[in-house]
């Protein structure tokens, strides 16, 4: 799990300078990628859950699968809407992957 968090931190560090420039992150685009997706209304979380059940993955493999799905759906969404650039892909991919993996759940109490 520490390696996973290190990779996410590195990706975030790469994205931060881009966000500090004139790049504007549209929260509506992030929501669209997460909820609507590109495959008949299946968003990132729905596609990930479907694949997890079909492939019967658990643990770290499920997180890796979620990141791969996040990258694919983000790339497809940006390409379809003709807003794909390497910079926007990197930034939106990090944000979508963090949201899809419930990054807000990681800081847990270590008591008990």
C-alpha positions as a LaTeX table, in Angstrom:
\begin{tabular}{lrrr}
\hline
Residue & $x$ (\AA) & $y$ (\AA) & $z$ (\AA) \\
\hline
Unk1 & 0.00 & 0.00 & 0.00 \\
Unk2 & 2.94 & 2.33 & 0.68 \\
Unk3 & 4.17 & 1.93 & $-2.89$ \\
Unk4 & 0.71 & 2.77 & $-4.20$ \\
Unk5 & 0.56 & 5.95 & $-2.12$ \\
Unk6 & 4.07 & 6.85 & $-3.27$ \\
Unk7 & 3.03 & 6.49 & $-6.91$ \\
Unk8 & $-0.05$ & 8.65 & $-6.32$ \\
Unk9 & 2.09 & 11.26 & $-4.59$ \\
Unk10 & 4.51 & 11.32 & $-7.53$ \\
Unk11 & 1.63 & 11.72 & $-9.97$ \\
Unk12 & 0.20 & 14.54 & $-7.86$ \\
Unk13 & 3.59 & 16.27 & $-7.74$ \\
Unk14 & 3.79 & 16.07 & $-11.52$ \\
Unk15 & 0.30 & 17.54 & $-11.83$ \\
Unk16 & 0.76 & 20.39 & $-9.33$ \\
Unk17 & 3.04 & 22.59 & $-11.47$ \\
Unk18 & 0.63 & 22.21 & $-14.35$ \\
Unk19 & $-2.27$ & 23.29 & $-12.18$ \\
Unk20 & $-0.29$ & 26.28 & $-10.97$ \\
Unk21 & 0.04 & 27.53 & $-14.54$ \\
Unk22 & $-2.87$ & 28.61 & $-16.70$ \\
Unk23 & $-4.45$ & 25.17 & $-16.72$ \\
Unk24 & $-8.02$ & 25.26 & $-15.50$ \\
Unk25 & $-9.51$ & 22.15 & $-13.94$ \\
Unk26 & $-13.21$ & 21.96 & $-14.61$ \\
Unk27 & $-15.03$ & 20.10 & $-11.80$ \\
Unk28 & $-17.93$ & 19.40 & $-14.18$ \\
Unk29 & $-15.55$ & 17.51 & $-16.49$ \\
Unk30 & $-14.31$ & 15.44 & $-13.55$ \\
Unk31 & $-17.90$ & 14.68 & $-12.52$ \\
Unk32 & $-18.78$ & 13.74 & $-16.09$ \\
Unk33 & $-15.85$ & 11.37 & $-16.33$ \\
Unk34 & $-16.69$ & 9.77 & $-12.99$ \\
Unk35 & $-20.44$ & 9.52 & $-13.42$ \\
Unk36 & $-21.34$ & 9.54 & $-17.09$ \\
Unk37 & $-18.24$ & 8.03 & $-18.62$ \\
Unk38 & $-18.21$ & 7.18 & $-22.28$ \\
Unk39 & $-19.56$ & 3.66 & $-22.51$ \\
Unk40 & $-23.32$ & 3.88 & $-22.54$ \\
Unk41 & $-23.57$ & 5.75 & $-19.26$ \\
Unk42 & $-21.16$ & 3.53 & $-17.32$ \\
Unk43 & $-18.80$ & 5.70 & $-15.30$ \\
Unk44 & $-15.39$ & 4.79 & $-13.92$ \\
Unk45 & $-16.71$ & 3.26 & $-10.73$ \\
Unk46 & $-19.35$ & 1.16 & $-12.50$ \\
Unk47 & $-16.87$ & $-0.16$ & $-15.07$ \\
Unk48 & $-14.35$ & $-0.93$ & $-12.32$ \\
Unk49 & $-16.91$ & $-2.81$ & $-10.23$ \\
Unk50 & $-18.05$ & $-4.78$ & $-13.26$ \\
Unk51 & $-14.49$ & $-5.77$ & $-14.13$ \\
Unk52 & $-13.65$ & $-6.60$ & $-10.51$ \\
Unk53 & $-16.57$ & $-9.01$ & $-10.38$ \\
Unk54 & $-15.81$ & $-10.55$ & $-13.77$ \\
Unk55 & $-12.09$ & $-10.96$ & $-13.04$ \\
Unk56 & $-12.64$ & $-11.71$ & $-9.32$ \\
Unk57 & $-9.91$ & $-9.33$ & $-8.21$ \\
Unk58 & $-9.23$ & $-8.20$ & $-4.65$ \\
Unk59 & $-6.86$ & $-5.93$ & $-2.78$ \\
Unk60 & $-4.04$ & $-4.22$ & $-4.64$ \\
Unk61 & $-5.05$ & $-5.75$ & $-7.95$ \\
Unk62 & $-8.43$ & $-4.04$ & $-7.65$ \\
Unk63 & $-6.74$ & $-0.69$ & $-7.06$ \\
Unk64 & $-4.49$ & $-1.20$ & $-10.09$ \\
Unk65 & $-7.53$ & $-2.18$ & $-12.16$ \\
Unk66 & $-9.31$ & 0.97 & $-11.00$ \\
Unk67 & $-6.36$ & 3.14 & $-12.02$ \\
Unk68 & $-6.18$ & 1.51 & $-15.45$ \\
Unk69 & $-9.92$ & 2.04 & $-15.95$ \\
Unk70 & $-9.56$ & 5.65 & $-14.79$ \\
Unk71 & $-6.81$ & 6.26 & $-17.33$ \\
Unk72 & $-8.79$ & 4.67 & $-20.16$ \\
Unk73 & $-12.08$ & 6.39 & $-19.47$ \\
Unk74 & $-10.37$ & 9.75 & $-18.95$ \\
Unk75 & $-8.49$ & 9.44 & $-22.25$ \\
Unk76 & $-11.64$ & 8.41 & $-24.11$ \\
Unk77 & $-13.75$ & 11.20 & $-22.59$ \\
Unk78 & $-11.17$ & 13.88 & $-23.36$ \\
Unk79 & $-10.69$ & 12.58 & $-26.91$ \\
Unk80 & $-14.42$ & 12.40 & $-27.63$ \\
Unk81 & $-14.93$ & 15.95 & $-26.37$ \\
Unk82 & $-11.87$ & 17.14 & $-28.32$ \\
Unk83 & $-10.10$ & 18.55 & $-25.26$ \\
Unk84 & $-7.35$ & 15.94 & $-25.10$ \\
Unk85 & $-3.84$ & 17.15 & $-24.43$ \\
Unk86 & $-1.10$ & 15.31 & $-22.59$ \\
Unk87 & $-1.28$ & 17.88 & $-19.80$ \\
Unk88 & $-5.05$ & 17.69 & $-19.39$ \\
Unk89 & $-4.91$ & 13.90 & $-19.58$ \\
Unk90 & $-2.30$ & 13.75 & $-16.80$ \\
Unk91 & $-4.15$ & 16.14 & $-14.53$ \\
Unk92 & $-7.63$ & 14.69 & $-15.02$ \\
Unk93 & $-6.29$ & 11.13 & $-14.75$ \\
Unk94 & $-4.76$ & 11.84 & $-11.34$ \\
Unk95 & $-7.93$ & 13.49 & $-10.08$ \\
Unk96 & $-10.24$ & 10.77 & $-11.43$ \\
Unk97 & $-8.03$ & 7.95 & $-10.13$ \\
Unk98 & $-7.87$ & 9.50 & $-6.67$ \\
Unk99 & $-11.63$ & 10.03 & $-6.57$ \\
Unk100 & $-12.41$ & 6.57 & $-7.96$ \\
Unk101 & $-10.19$ & 4.91 & $-5.36$ \\
Unk102 & $-11.72$ & 6.85 & $-2.49$ \\
Unk103 & $-8.52$ & 8.61 & $-1.51$ \\
Unk104 & $-10.50$ & 10.36 & 1.21 \\
Unk105 & $-10.74$ & 6.96 & 2.97 \\
Unk106 & $-6.96$ & 6.46 & 3.36 \\
Unk107 & $-6.33$ & 8.61 & 6.48 \\
Unk108 & $-7.78$ & 6.15 & 8.98 \\
Unk109 & $-7.27$ & 6.02 & 12.69 \\
Unk110 & $-4.61$ & 3.50 & 13.65 \\
Unk111 & $-6.08$ & 2.93 & 17.10 \\
Unk112 & $-7.49$ & $-0.36$ & 18.15 \\
\hline
\end{tabular}
